[in-house]
Amino acid sequence: MAFSAGGSGVRSDINVTPLIDVVLVLLIVFMVLVPKLLNQTSLDIPPKAPDNVETPPASDQLVATVGEDGRVAINGEAIALEGLPDKVRTLMSNRNKKLMFFNPDDNATYGDVVKVMDICRGAGVKTIGIMTK
């Protein structure tokens, strides 16, 4: 409310100067932001690779598989569970990276998989990687 200097009484009109200032600031903000919001960048996305393609392991990688029936193979070569520690020791003896990947069958027993991992850890494997689908 504003008071007049010369007369008596209260003026009942609204002071719109602060409202105009706020509206002008909002107008400037929107004038600056709208071009930025409308700017679009086009992307070239590569096509999706087929899901059923399996990449064979590289020659320097060791992949141990544990079958549903508990059979163990390293890079496709079947190995008896009793001979596994010796085989892993010979494979790890000349490697800098003591790394082995495990690709157990989905229906393999958890205890069999952990047992094979423990045997490999005891035979010199420092890092174990578990492959997922």
N, C-alpha and C positions, 0 to 999 in steps of 0.2 A: 504494500500500500504506500502510496506517495502522499505527501502533505504539500499543499500549496503554500507559498510564502506570504502571499498577500491576503488571501481570503480565509475565512473561517470554514472549517469542515474538512471532511476526508474525501479524497478523490477515489472514485470506485473503478477506474479503468486499470487494465493490466499492463505492466511494463513488459513488452515483448522483446526487448533488446537482448537479454540473455538467451531467450529461446531461439532467436535468429542466429546468434553466434554458434549455438550447439548444432543447429540444422546445417549451417555452412560447413562446420568441421566434419560432420558426418558425410556431407556431399563430397567433400574433397577426399576423404578416406575411401569412399566407394569408387570415386573416379580413378584413384590410383590402383586399387585392388582388383577391380573387375577385369582389366586387360591381363593381369597376371593369372587370374583364375581361368580365363578362357584360352590361354596359351596351352596348346596340346603338343605333345611330343610323340611321334610315331616310333614304334618299336618293331624290329624284325625278330620274331621269336622262332627259333629252329623247330622243325617238326619233332613230334614225340617219337622216341625210339621204341621199337617193339619190345614188349615185356618179356617175351619168351627167348630172347637171345642171351645165351650164356657165354661170357668171355672166358676162354681157357686161361688158367693161371700162367703167369710169366714163368720162364724157366728158372728164375732165381727165387721164386716164391715157393714156400712149402705149404700145401693145403692138406690137412688131415681130415678124413671123413670117417664118421662113425655111423654104421648102418643100423637099421632097425633091429637086426639080430645080434648086434654087438661087434660085427666085423669092423676092422680098422684098415684103412688104406691111406697111404701118403702119396699124393700126386697120382692117384689111380692105381698104385701098386699095392696089392693086398699084403698085409703083414700080420703075423700071429702076435697076439698080445704079449706073449713071453719074449719075443724078439724085438719088441718095440723100443725098449730103452737103448739097446745096442745100435739099432738103425738110426734113431734120433741123434745119438752121440756122434756117429760117423757123419751124419749130414750137417751137424752143427760145428764140427771140429774146424772146418776151414771157412767159416762165415764170420763176417764182422758184425752183422745184425743177427742177433739170436731171436728171430721172429718166426712164428708159425701161426697160420690161420686154421681155424676149425670150422668145418661145414657139416654139422651133424644132421642126420635125417630127422624130419619132423616127428617121426614116431619112435625115435631112439629113446632108450631109457636114460633118464637124467643121471642116474648113478654110473652107467657105463661111460657117458660123455665126460663126467667129472673125473672118473678114474683114469681115462686116457689123457686128460689134461694134466692130471697130477703126475702121471708117468713121464710125460713130455717135459714138464717143469723140472722134475728131478734129473732128467737126462741132459739139461743144459739150455732149455728154451727160457729166455728172459721175458719176452713179450708175447702174449697170446691175443690173437684177434679172432673174434667170432663173427662169421659171415651170416648175414641175414638176407632174406628174400626181398 
